[in-house]
Amino acid sequence: MLLHYLAAEVEAEGSGLMSNCNDLIDNHGVCIRVLGDIKLLPTDVQESVARAVTMTKNNNKVYLNECFSYASRYEITDTIQSLVDGSHDDTTLRPLLFAIINWEKRAKSQKLVAREYMYIERKDKQYKSDRDCALVQYYEERGGGGGGGEGQLSKAVLEELISHYAAERKKRTQLFVQSLIKKRNNYLETVTEQ
């Protein structure tokens, strides 16, 4: 990692250079983020990474994403483990929450028109899914087996049900993401303390 290399160079040059490095990073507002499993790195590198991430977590002008190679097996198992951990808090295992975890499958940049179309299509699918889930939830709360569908509800009532369900979904999504961030920050703090 860049900071680990810089730290080694700094040790050779003297401690004055390290404070200059920290000042330079702070002056430019660099936030260092790490992608991948840092647990696979040597302990001294983990400590350097953790210090760099925690030192710069409040900076927001420039982002330096440091990526470590990791196998797809790690990504899959980490995702499944996060889902299992979140299922105990009722923050996961909802059909729409998988959208947070999935990465875009295409790496090629798309034309603006295609992106807008995909955005509209995704928004439409999200709305339909929210509508279906809101209706199921509505009829389950009333002890029915699905009722007569949305035809029996007025449009205003249906829209309110959908917006209420969408707000709950967004709250669950935020809780899940926050729990992942907290889990990662806790790990970085424990590595830094060692």
N, C-alpha and C positions, 0 to 999 in steps of 0.2 A: 504494500500500500504506500501511497505517496507520503503520508505523514510518518510512517515507520521509517522509510528511507530518509526523509528529512531529519527525523530524530537522530538517526545514526550519524548523519553528516554533522549535525549540530554537536553531538558528543565529541566528534573529532575536532570541531572548530572552537568549542567552548560554550558556556551557558548563555552568554550574551546574545548569541545568534538565535537561540530558542525563544527568548522573550521578543526579539524582533519578528520572528515567524508568527507568534501568537498575536502580536500587535497588528501585523499585516493582515492576518486572517480576520481579526475583529474590525479593523478599519474598513475593509472591503465588504464586511457583512457576509462572509462565506459560511454557509451551513453545510456540513459534511454529513452525507447520508450513506448508509451501507446497505447493499442488496446482497443476499446470499446468507449462508450459514457461517457466522464467524466462529462458531464453536469448533469448526474443523481446523482452525488456524492454531499455530503455536500460541502458548499462553502469553508470551511477551507481546506478540502482535495483537492478540485479543485486547490486552490492556491498553495498548496504544490506540487501537480503534475505538475502544470504549471512551477513553479520555477525549479523543478528537470529537466524537459524536456528542458527548455530553457538554464539552466546552463550547461547541458551536450550535447547539440546538435552538438557541433563541435568535440566531442570525437569520435574515430572510432576504437579503439582496441577491446573493448568488448561491446556487446549489451545486455542490460537487458530489456527484453520485459515484461511489466507488463500488464496483461490482466484482464479486468473487465467483469463480466458476463453481457450479454445483450441479449435481445430476438431477434429472427430472424426477427420479425416485424421491429425492429429498423434498422437492416441491410438492409432490403428490402426498407424501406422508405428512408433511408439515401442514398442508391444507386440511387433510382429514383429521389430524390431531386438533387443529384449531376448531374445526366444526364440532368434534366430540367435546372439547373443553367448553365451547360456547353453548352446547345443547343443555348443559346443566344450568346455565343462566337464562335459558329461554331466549337466547339472542340469535340462534341459528336454526337450521333445519326448516327454514321457510323457503319455499320454492324460489322466491325472488332474490334471496340473499346470495345465491350462488353467483349473481352478476358481479358482486364485489370481488370475488376470488378469481374469476375467469379473466385471463388476459386476452387482449384482442389477438385473433388468430392470424391476422395478416400484418406483416411488417411493412409492406409497401405503402407509401403515402397515397392517399386517394384524392381524387379531384374534389373540389369544394361541393359540387352538386351531389356527388355520391355520398359525401359525409352528411350533408343536410338531409338527404333522403333516408340514410341510415338512422339519423337522429330522430326524424319524424316517425319512422317505422318502429324504432325502439320505444319511443314515447307512446305510440299507439298500442303496442304489445303490453307495455307496462300498465296502461289505462285499462285494457281489457282484462288483464290478470287481476288488477286491483278490484275491478267490478265483479269478476267471478268470485274472488275470495271474500269480498264484502257481502255478496249475496249468500254465500254458503254460511258465513259467520252469522248473518242476520237470521236466517231460517233455523240454524242450529240453536241459537239463543232462545228462539220461540218454540223449540221442541219439535219443529217440523222436519220433514225429510227433504226439503228442497223447495217446497211450495210450488207455486206456479211460475217461478222465474221473476224477471224484472217487470213483467206486464202488470202485476198487481200493485206495484208501488208507483207513486207519483214520481215524476222526473226530479222534482226538488228533493224528495226524500232519498231517492237513489243517488243523486249527486252528493248529498250530505254523507251517506253511508260510504261512498267511494272515497271522498276526501278524508273522512275520519280514518278509514282503513289505511290510506296512503300515508297519513301522518304517523300512524302507529308503525307502519313498515319502515319509514324513514328513521323513526326513533330507535327501532330494533337494530337497524343497519348502523346507526351512529354508535350505539352501545357496543356492538360487535367490533367495529373498527377501533373504538377507544380501548376495548379490552386487549386487542392485539398490540396496540401501541404501548399500553401500560405494561404488558408482558415483556415486550422487547426492552423498554426503558428499565424495568426492574432487573433484567438480565445484565444490561450494560452497567447499571449501578453496582451490581454484585461483582462484576469483573473489575471495575475500577477500584473497588474497595480492597481487593485482594493484594 
